[in-house]
Structures are given as C-alpha cells and as structure tokens.
Amino acid sequence: MNYRRLLLTSAARICGTGGKLCPADRATELLEAIIEPGDRVTIEGDNQKQADFLAAALAKADPAQLHDLHMVQSVLPLPLSTSTRHIRTSCRIPA
C-alpha cells in the first residue's frame, strides 16, 4: 500500500461512513492524521468562518505530533494561538 493510500485510509477511518465529510468534532484528529511535522500547510476556506474553524482545529493539535509546520498564507491572518504552539509561520505570496 502506498503512503498516500495509507493517509486516505486513515482519514476515512476518522471521518466514518459519511464519505468525504468529517464531523466537526473530529477535525483536529483528522489534521493530526494527515499532516506531518515539517509539512507546508495552507488554511483556506470559502469564507473567513471556515478558515477560522480550520485554524482553530489546527491550534488544538498536539505540538508533540505536529510541529515545525510551514504555514503558507494568502490573505488570511492566522489566530495568535496557532503561532504559539510550535508552528513555524512564514508569509509567502503564492505564485
């Protein structure tokens, strides 16, 4: 089984039988399962409320499990709580 398939299998287990939708209360668990230390992460949503939700879910992640993330931001600032939990933030303008 390739690595991508393993991640997708783990994500499906966390999301349950609902298909591609993840219950809101399991969002942090899902992010911990599919993001690895050192990954580049972009938090975007269709609106500010969705981006805030994803940023809050990421901020709840265990810093021992998720650390040294490279946050790629377009125009949405991350809440301070994500910047203080061992998450390296850098502002780069996507090309």
C-alpha positions in Angstrom: 0.0 0.0 0.0 1.5 3.3 -1.0 1.8 6.2 1.5 -0.9 8.4 0.0 -3.4 5.5 0.2 -2.4 4.9 3.8 -3.2 8.5 4.7 -6.5 8.3 2.8 -7.4 5.1 4.7 -6.6 6.8 8.0 -8.7 9.8 7.1 -11.6 7.6 6.1 -11.4 5.8 9.4 -11.6 9.1 11.3 -14.4 10.5 9.1 -16.5 7.4 9.5 -19.1 6.2 7.0 -20.2 9.7 6.0 -17.9 9.7 2.9 -15.8 12.7 2.3 -17.3 14.8 5.2 -15.5 14.8 8.5 -17.6 15.5 11.7 -16.6 18.9 13.1 -15.6 17.4 16.5 -13.0 15.2 14.8 -11.4 17.9 12.7 -8.3 18.1 14.9 -7.9 14.3 14.8 -8.1 14.3 11.1 -5.5 17.1 10.7 -3.1 15.2 13.0 -3.6 12.1 10.9 -2.8 13.6 7.5 -0.3 16.4 8.4 3.2 15.6 9.3 5.9 17.6 11.0 7.6 19.9 8.5 4.7 19.9 6.1 3.6 23.0 4.2 0.1 23.9 5.2 -2.4 26.4 3.7 -5.5 27.1 5.6 -8.2 28.4 3.3 -12.0 28.1 3.2 -14.8 29.6 1.1 -15.1 32.3 3.7 -13.4 33.6 6.9 -15.6 31.5 9.2 -14.3 28.2 7.5 -10.7 29.4 7.7 -11.1 30.3 11.3 -12.6 26.9 12.1 -9.6 25.1 10.4 -7.1 27.3 12.1 -8.7 26.6 15.5 -8.7 22.9 14.8 -5.0 23.0 13.9 -4.3 25.1 17.0 -5.8 22.3 19.2 -3.4 19.7 17.7 -0.8 18.1 19.9 2.5 20.0 19.4 4.5 16.8 20.0 2.8 15.4 17.0 2.5 18.4 14.7 5.4 20.8 14.8 7.7 22.8 12.5 4.9 23.4 10.1 5.4 25.9 7.3 2.2 27.9 7.1 1.6 29.4 3.6 -0.8 32.3 3.9 -2.5 34.1 1.1 -4.5 36.9 2.7 -6.0 35.4 5.9 -4.1 36.0 9.1 -3.8 33.1 11.5 -5.0 33.5 15.0 -2.2 34.0 17.5 -2.9 30.7 19.2 -1.5 28.8 16.1 1.7 30.8 16.1 2.5 30.0 19.7 2.1 26.2 19.5 5.4 25.2 17.9 4.1 26.0 14.4 6.6 27.9 12.3 4.7 30.6 10.4 6.0 32.3 7.3 4.2 34.6 5.0 4.8 33.9 1.3 2.8 35.1 -1.6 1.7 32.2 -3.7 2.7 32.5 -7.3 
